[in-house]
Structures are given as C-alpha cells and as structure tokens.
Amino acid sequence: MNYWMPLFLRIIKIVLYGIGQGIFILKAKRKEESRKFEILVSFFFLFMNLGSILEVFTQNYYPEFYYGDQYLFIIPISAEAWVYFLGFVGIGILTIGTELNVKLKSHGALSIIPFGLAIATLFLGVSITDYIYFLALIVSIVPLLYLYIAIKAPKGLKGKSYSVAFGYFFIFLGEAINYSIITRVYPFKIWTATLESIFGYSIAFLPPLIIIVGLILLFWGYKIS
C-alpha cells in the first residue's frame, strides 16, 4: 500500500492525461471553429503528463547535475521543481485557452499568474510551494471561469459546465497537494501526520486519486465523442 498503490494510481493518471491529449488533438482536426481552444487544451494535457512522468521517474531516481565535482548551476532547481514548472506552464496555456473560449475581455491576461509562477520556480525551486495562497489562486482560476460559464449557461448545459469546473478543480487540487508538498508545507504536514496516524498507513495515494476523479468529471463534462 505504501508504494504500489500510489504508483499504480500515478500510472493511471498518466494514461488518462495521454488519452485527454489525444482526444483534444482529434477534436482540433474536426472542429475548425474551436481549433485554437482544442490545441491549447491538448498542450495542457501534454505538460501535465510530462510532469507526471517526471514525478514517477524521480520516485526512484534523483538526477543531480554535475560538471566534474561541481554542481551545474545553469538552472539550479531540483527534479521536483521541474514538475511544478511544467504544471504551471500547462495551467498557463489552459488559462489562455479558457479565456479565449469564454471570450473574456482579459484576452489571456490571467495567464500571467501561472506563467509568472513558472518563471519564479526557476529561481526559487521547490520553495515556491511554500506560498500556499498563490497555489490556491492557481487552483481556482480555471474552475472559477467554468463556474461563471455554468451560471450563465442554459439549464441543459449547466450540468456539464459544473462537471468541467469541478473536474479542473480536483485535478489542480490533487497536483497542488502532491505528497511532497503535504509532508513538507505547514499546515498540510500537520494534517497529513494526523491522518496517517489515524489510518495507520501513508496517504500518498490520495493526491493521484483526487486527480483521477477530476479527470473522470472533466471527460464527462466535455462529453467528448
């Protein structure tokens, strides 16, 4: 349970991200009127998948960058920080696509926030995750946009819009509270220790499980065919 269940769920997550990317690429070929949006969403799935694959890889391998006996400080961040970087870039791309799809007057300006955090990750590394309020902001941007769509949508479309909104929320929540963060950042580490003492085993399986639930809601909401 402590190792194989989280790994199994992460592999399922990777497969679902890959399916999502493939589906939106096919949609982009079929729907010319929304092609930009479909392409941007497919890139979101690509970046999230790359981050997920790197996360699984670094469970067993922790690549360090050396030149002889010296560290390479060209981009001095850890493999874990690269996961966050890829995630922020993916969310930034998705934010642009969502703003264009919703036809907001901001014209992609909201994407400055996730792209800014991606750049900050190159300098701050994993310490970027210490800024919980920024992570909460990242988690909420796209779901709030889709909640706005759901409120404005006719009755027949409200259910799907809410499903997409909560799908993205669970995806971002699961990615934001990956096991590394919840065991390192206050107050998550307190809650994690409490839950693990109650259940008697690691809850490392919880973040990927939350993401899988989010992806299922997302696919159902988009009703992709």
FENBELDA-V607505 format. One record per backbone hydrogen bond with DSSP energy under -0.5 kcal/mol. NH is the residue of the N-H (numbers start at 1). CO is the residue of the C=O. E is the energy in kcal/mol with one decimal. If there is no record, write none. Layout:
BEGIN
NH;CO;E  NH;CO;E
END
This chain:
BEGIN
6;1;-0.6  7;3;-1.8  8;4;-2.8  9;5;-2.4  10;6;-2.3  11;7;-2.1  12;8;-2.0  13;9;-2.3  14;10;-2.2  15;11;-2.3  16;12;-2.6  17;13;-2.6  18;14;-2.3  19;15;-2.4  20;16;-2.7  21;17;-2.3  22;18;-2.3  23;19;-2.6  24;20;-2.1  25;21;-1.8  26;22;-2.1  27;23;-2.3  28;24;-2.0  29;25;-1.2  30;26;-1.2  31;27;-2.6  32;30;-0.7  34;31;-0.5  35;32;-1.2  38;34;-2.3  39;35;-2.6  40;36;-2.3  41;37;-2.4  42;38;-2.2  43;39;-1.9  44;40;-1.9  45;41;-2.2  46;42;-1.9  47;43;-2.6  48;44;-2.4  49;45;-2.2  50;46;-2.5  51;47;-2.2  52;48;-2.0  53;49;-2.7  54;50;-2.3  55;51;-2.1  56;52;-2.1  57;53;-2.4  58;54;-2.5  59;56;-1.0  60;56;-0.5  60;57;-1.1  61;57;-1.8  63;61;-0.6  66;64;-0.7  67;70;-4.1  70;67;-1.8  72;65;-2.4  73;71;-0.7  76;73;-0.6  77;75;-2.5  82;78;-1.5  83;79;-1.3  84;80;-1.4  85;81;-2.7  86;82;-2.7  87;83;-2.0  88;84;-2.8  89;85;-2.3  90;86;-2.4  91;87;-2.5  92;88;-2.4  93;89;-2.4  94;90;-2.3  95;91;-2.5  96;92;-2.0  97;93;-2.2  98;94;-2.8  99;95;-2.6  100;96;-2.3  101;97;-2.3  102;98;-2.6  103;99;-1.0  104;99;-2.1  107;104;-1.2  109;106;-1.4  111;108;-1.3  112;109;-1.9  113;110;-1.4  114;110;-0.6  115;111;-2.3  116;112;-2.5  117;113;-2.0  118;114;-2.0  119;115;-2.1  120;116;-2.4  121;117;-1.9  122;118;-0.9  122;119;-0.8  123;119;-0.6  123;120;-1.1  124;120;-3.0  125;121;-2.2  127;124;-1.3  128;125;-1.7  129;126;-1.9  130;127;-1.8  131;128;-1.3  132;130;-1.6  134;131;-0.6  135;131;-1.7  136;132;-2.5  137;133;-1.9  138;134;-2.2  139;135;-2.5  140;136;-1.4  141;137;-1.4  142;138;-0.5  143;139;-0.5  144;140;-2.4  145;141;-1.8  146;142;-2.1  147;143;-2.2  148;144;-2.1  149;145;-1.8  150;146;-2.4  151;147;-2.3  152;148;-1.9  153;149;-1.7  157;154;-1.7  158;154;-1.0  158;155;-0.6  159;155;-0.6  161;157;-2.2  162;158;-2.8  163;159;-2.0  164;160;-2.3  165;161;-2.4  166;162;-2.8  167;163;-2.2  168;164;-2.6  169;165;-2.1  170;166;-2.5  171;167;-2.1  172;168;-2.8  173;169;-2.6  174;170;-2.7  175;171;-2.2  176;172;-2.5  177;173;-2.1  178;175;-1.0  181;178;-0.9  182;178;-2.1  183;179;-1.1  184;181;-1.7  185;181;-3.0  188;185;-0.5  189;185;-1.9  190;187;-0.7  191;187;-1.9  192;188;-3.1  193;189;-2.0  194;190;-2.1  195;191;-2.7  196;192;-2.7  197;193;-1.8  198;194;-1.7  199;195;-2.9  200;196;-2.1  206;203;-1.8  208;204;-0.6  209;205;-1.6  210;206;-2.5  211;207;-2.0  212;208;-2.3  213;209;-2.2  214;210;-2.1  215;211;-2.6  216;212;-2.2  217;213;-2.3  218;214;-2.5  219;215;-2.7  220;216;-2.2  221;217;-2.6  222;218;-2.4  223;219;-1.3  224;219;-0.9
END
